[in-house]
């Protein structure tokens, strides 16, 4: 159900889909944050009221990366933070997409000199634009990059990773790449980045509508976790390079509650960030 970065599908699941346990769905990881902040004109759901089934990935084995061509003019973090130097030209699929919000975070909170070119139709077109040299780079998940362009980050590859998001510590495969939290310029910014990154811990969320009978909800939650222990499922995911680090429905809800308890003035800064990205 395409539309508005999965907002249309999220609204449908919340308001229209059957509430008897026969319907559940997945949507973008930032929908819980969008629902709490009520950014945009068409948010028609309360993330705290969904029947959360779980998330296929908690980002335990993944990272969201800023990747840049090795031949780009900007080579280092210090160069990226020079306001009088050349900007890093990044591509984005649409204004308000998570990649666009990350670019705003890089610019406004980490001090990077970046210019975003939005409007690429999909991820594959972005990859082509990078290969052609139209743009310097993009933000993308490590597992997604390993599945589609596994050679890019290898020695002699086209790209290098500059920053990793969604992690408290550096990914084991990228020990030389700093996290966004490390690059924060104040304790408050670091705390806000940690809050913004909480949705990565429910990176592939699944939910049913509000009001599903408790016995049906428990059955869905149990089946969801059981599926993620299935050897054939895990083997297929491994072949595709997809991170499988599931969390259950209760853990997803706890993460969303933590976001909801963020002080109002800090949530306002997060809202301003998302609004600046067009969300």
For each residue, the residues with C-beta under 8 A, 3 or more apart:
1: 6 8 9 12 25
2: 6 8 9
3: 6 7 8 9
4: 7 8 40 42
5: 28 30 94 96 97 98
6: 1 2 3 9 10 27 28 31
7: 3 4 10 11 27 31 34 40 42 43
8: 1 2 3 4 11 12
9: 1 2 3 6 12 13 25 27
10: 6 7 13 14 27 28 31 35 45
11: 7 8 14 15 16 42 43 44 45
12: 1 8 9 15 16 17
13: 9 10 16 17 23 24 25 27 45 50 207 208 209
14: 10 11 17 44 45 46 49 50 209 210
15: 11 12 44 45 209
16: 11 12 13
17: 12 13 14 23 24 25 208 209
18: 22 23 209
19: 23 208 209 210 211 212
20: 23 212 213 216
21: 208 212 213 216 217 219 220
22: 18
23: 13 17 18 19 20 208 209
24: 13 17 51 53 206 207 208 209 220
25: 1 9 13 17 206 207 208
26: 204 205 206 207
27: 6 7 9 10 13 31 205 207
28: 5 6 10 31 98
29: 32 98 199 200 202 203 204 205
30: 5 33 34 98 101 199 279
31: 6 7 10 27 28 34 35 47 205
32: 29 35 36 47 199 202 205 255 256 259
33: 30 36 37 196 198 199 259 270 274
34: 7 30 31 37 38 39 40 43 274 279
35: 10 31 32 38 43 45 46 47
36: 32 33 47 48 256 259 260 267
37: 33 34 267 270 271 274
38: 34 35 43
39: 34 43 271 274 275 279
40: 4 7 34 43 96 279
41:
42: 4 7 11
43: 7 11 34 35 38 39 40
44: 11 14 15
45: 10 11 13 14 15 35 49 50
46: 14 35 49 50 210
47: 31 32 35 36 50 256
48: 36 253 256 257 260
49: 14 45 46 210
50: 13 14 45 46 47 207 208 209 210
51: 24 207 208 209 210 211 212 217 220 249
52: 205 206 207 221 249 250 252 253 256
53: 24 206 207 208 220 221 224 249
54: 205 206 221 224 225 228 246 247 248 249 251 252
55: 58 201 202 203 204 205 206 246 247 251 252
56: 203 204 206 228 244 246
57: 60 62 143 203 204 242 243 244 245 246
58: 55 201 202 203 245 246 247 251
59: 62 63 64 166 167 200 201 203 243 245
60: 57 243 245
61: 143 243 245
62: 57 59 141 142 143 166 171 200 203 243 245
63: 59 141 142 164 165 166 167 171 174
64: 59 102 139 140 141 142 164 165 166 200
65: 139 140 141 142 145 161 162 163 164 165 174 177
66: 90 102 106 137 138 139 161 162 163 164 165
67: 137 138 139 140 145 152 153 159 160 161 162
68: 72 74 88 136 137 159 160 162
69: 72 130 133 136 137 158 159
70: 157 158 159 160
71:
72: 68 69 75 88 136 137
73: 85 86 136
74: 68 79 80 85 86 87 88 113 136
75: 72 79
76: 79 80
77: 80 81 162 163 178 183
78: 81 82
79: 74 75 76 82 85
80: 74 76 77 88 112 113 114 162
81: 77 78 110 111 112 113
82: 78 79 85 113
83: 113
84:
85: 73 74 79 82 113
86: 73 74 113
87: 74 113 114 115
88: 68 72 74 80 112 113 114 115 136 137
89: 114 115 117 135 136 137
90: 66 99 103 114 115 116 117 135 136 137 138 139
91: 116 117 118 120 126 129 130 134 135 137 138
92: 95 97 99 100 103 116 117 118 119 120 126 138
93: 97 99 118 119 120 121 122 123 126
94: 5 97 100 118 119 278
95: 92 100 118 119 277 278
96: 5 40 100 101 274 277 278 279
97: 5 92 93 94 100 101 118 277
98: 5 28 29 30 101 102 139
99: 90 92 93 102 103 138 139 140
100: 92 94 95 96 97 103 104 116 118 277 278 279
101: 30 96 97 98 104 105 273 274 277 279
102: 64 66 98 99 105 106 139 165
103: 90 92 99 100 106 107 114 116 139 277
104: 100 101 107 108 116 273 276 277
105: 101 102 108 109 110 180 193 196 273
106: 66 102 103 109 110 112 114 163
107: 103 104 110 111 112 113 114
108: 104 105 273 276
109: 105 106 184 185 189 192 193 273
110: 81 105 106 107 163 180 183 184 185
111: 81 107 185
112: 80 81 88 106 107
113: 74 80 81 82 83 85 86 87 88 107
114: 80 87 88 89 90 103 106 107
115: 87 88 89 90
116: 90 91 92 100 103 104
117: 89 90 91 92 120 134 135
118: 91 92 93 94 95 97 100 278
119: 92 93 94 95
120: 91 92 93 117 125 126 129
121: 93 125
122: 93 125 126
123: 93 126 127 140 144 148
124: 127 128 148
125: 120 121 122 128 129
126: 91 92 93 120 122 123 129 130 135 138
127: 123 124 130 131 148 149
128: 124 125 131 132
129: 91 120 125 126 132 134 135
130: 69 91 126 127 133 134 135 136 137 138 158 159
131: 127 128 158
132: 128 129
133: 69 130
134: 91 117 129 130
135: 89 90 91 117 126 129 130 138
136: 68 69 72 73 74 88 89 90 130
137: 66 67 68 69 72 88 89 90 91 130 159 162
138: 66 67 90 91 92 99 126 130 135
139: 64 65 66 67 90 98 99 102 103 165
140: 64 65 67 99 123 144 145
141: 62 63 64 65 144 145 203
142: 62 63 64 65 145 146 161 164 171 173 174
143: 57 61 62 146 147 241 242 243
144: 123 140 141 147 148
145: 65 67 140 141 142 148 149 150 152 153
146: 142 143 149 150 153 241
147: 143 144 150 240 241 242
148: 123 124 127 144 145
149: 127 145 146 152 158 159
150: 145 146 147 154 241
151: 154 157 158
152: 67 145 149 157 158 159
153: 67 145 146 157 159 160 161
154: 150 151 157
155:
156:
157: 70 151 152 153 154
158: 69 70 130 131 149 151 152
159: 67 68 69 70 130 137 149 152 153
160: 67 68 70 153
161: 65 66 67 142 153 164 174 177
162: 65 66 67 68 77 80 137 177
163: 65 66 77 106 110 177 178 179 180 183
164: 63 64 65 66 142 161 167 170 171 174 177 178 179 180
165: 63 64 65 66 102 139 179 180 197 200
166: 59 62 63 64 197 200 201 203
167: 59 63 164 170 171 179 197 200
168: 179 181 194
169: 179
170: 164 167 174 175 177 178 179
171: 62 63 142 164 167 174 175 177
172: 175
173: 142
174: 63 65 142 161 164 170 171 177
175: 170 171 172
176:
177: 65 161 162 163 164 170 171 174
178: 77 163 164 170 182 183
179: 163 164 165 167 168 169 170 182 183
180: 105 110 163 164 165 183 184 193 197
181: 168 184 190 193 194 197
182: 178 179
183: 77 110 163 178 179 180
184: 109 110 180 181 187 189 190 193
185: 109 110 111 189
186: 189 190
187: 184 190 191
188: 191 192 266
189: 109 184 185 186 192 193
190: 181 184 186 187 193 194
191: 187 188 194 195 266
192: 109 188 189 195 196 266 269 270
193: 105 109 180 181 184 189 190 196 197
194: 168 181 190 191 197 198
195: 191 192 198 258 259 262 266 270
196: 33 105 192 193 199 270 273
197: 165 166 167 180 181 193 194 200 201
198: 33 194 195 201 202 255 258 259
199: 29 30 32 33 196 202 203 255 259
200: 29 59 62 64 165 166 167 197 203
201: 55 58 59 166 197 198 247 255
202: 29 32 55 58 198 199 205 247 252 255 256
203: 29 55 56 57 58 59 62 141 166 199 200 243
204: 26 29 55 56 57
205: 26 27 29 31 32 52 54 55 202 252
206: 24 25 26 52 53 54 55 56 224
207: 13 24 25 26 27 50 51 52 53 252
208: 13 17 19 21 23 24 25 50 51 53 212 217 220
209: 13 14 15 17 18 19 23 24 50 51 212
210: 14 19 46 49 50 51
211: 19 51
212: 19 20 21 51 208 209 216 217 220
213: 20 21 216 217
214: 217 218
215: 218 219
216: 20 21 212 213 219 220
217: 21 51 208 212 213 214 220 221 249
218: 214 215 221 222
219: 21 215 216 222 223
220: 21 24 51 53 208 212 216 217 223 224 249
221: 52 53 54 217 218 224 225 248 249 250
222: 218 219 225 226
223: 219 220 226 227
224: 53 54 206 220 221 227 228 246 248 249
225: 54 221 222 228 229 246 248
226: 222 223 229 230
227: 223 224 230 233
228: 54 56 224 225 233 234 244 246
229: 225 226 234
230: 226 227 233 234
231: 234 235
232: 235 236
233: 227 228 230 236 237 244
234: 228 229 230 231 237 238 244
235: 231 232 238 239
236: 232 233 239 240
237: 233 234 240 242 244
238: 234 235 241 242
239: 235 236
240: 147 236 237
241: 143 146 147 150 238
242: 57 143 147 237 238
243: 57 59 60 61 62 143 203
244: 56 57 228 233 234 237
245: 57 58 59 60 61 62
246: 54 55 56 57 58 224 225 228
247: 54 55 58 201 202 251 252
248: 54 221 224 225 251 252
249: 51 52 53 54 217 220 221 224 252 253
250: 52 221 253 254
251: 54 55 58 247 248 254 255
252: 52 54 55 202 205 207 247 248 249 255 256
253: 48 52 249 250 256 257
254: 250 251 257 258
255: 32 198 199 201 202 251 252 258 259
256: 32 36 47 48 52 202 252 253 259 260
257: 48 253 254 260 261
258: 195 198 254 255 261 262
259: 32 33 36 195 198 199 255 256 262
260: 36 48 256 257
261: 257 258
262: 195 258 259 266 267 270
263: 266 267
264: 267 268
265: 268 269
266: 188 191 192 195 262 263 269 270
267: 36 37 262 263 264 270 271
268: 264 265 271 272
269: 192 265 266 272 273
270: 33 37 192 195 196 262 266 267 273 274
271: 37 39 267 268 274 275
272: 268 269 275 276
273: 101 104 105 108 109 196 269 270 276 277
274: 33 34 37 39 96 101 270 271 277 279
275: 39 271 272 278 279
276: 104 108 272 273
277: 95 96 97 100 101 103 104 273 274
278: 94 95 96 100 118 275
279: 30 34 39 40 96 100 101 274 275
